[in-house]
């Protein structure tokens, strides 16, 4: 019975799935599990094998791809979170300096949003995966949302300053991972994002008077 399945699988060679991996899956599935659990377990393992055996033209090691793409996924979630919060405060700004702050935050949001596509595509270029939904963002973000109905203008700017400072720390941590794996391309992108994020932090710090 097992030999029959091994023979069938050895003749089935979908793109990017190694037969050795599938044979290993068959061996693992021969454990004593209830029939329904065994079926679900097999399907899941095949799905994972397909996902992880896609051929991507990169000279980075599999470990490097996993570690860097994981860091990029978290960064992407944080950048989406910061973008939404910046637009939130842009929309709900009020007070005597409304126009200046409203326009400043719109400028910041316009700078933040393009980062999302660059981060996601970089992860894909090295063979990783990226975020797939709003729920995925919420599971990976480290920056906190702000759903308060009324936030004072100065509190908005201070919170955004703190978030940008924290994002800079996350970017530096991701840069160290890239350096460890000699991923100079991702590191170069991160350096640009650090400079932009530090500029936003600088502007916000000067405005709130706590530079």
Secondary structure as GFF3:
##gff-version 3
##sequence-region A 1 211
A	DSSP	alpha_helix	2	11	.	.	.	ID=ss1
A	DSSP	alpha_helix	19	29	.	.	.	ID=ss2
A	DSSP	alpha_helix	35	52	.	.	.	ID=ss3
A	DSSP	alpha_helix	62	92	.	.	.	ID=ss4
A	DSSP	alpha_helix	98	125	.	.	.	ID=ss5
A	DSSP	alpha_helix	134	140	.	.	.	ID=ss6
A	DSSP	alpha_helix	153	180	.	.	.	ID=ss7
A	DSSP	alpha_helix	184	208	.	.	.	ID=ss8
###
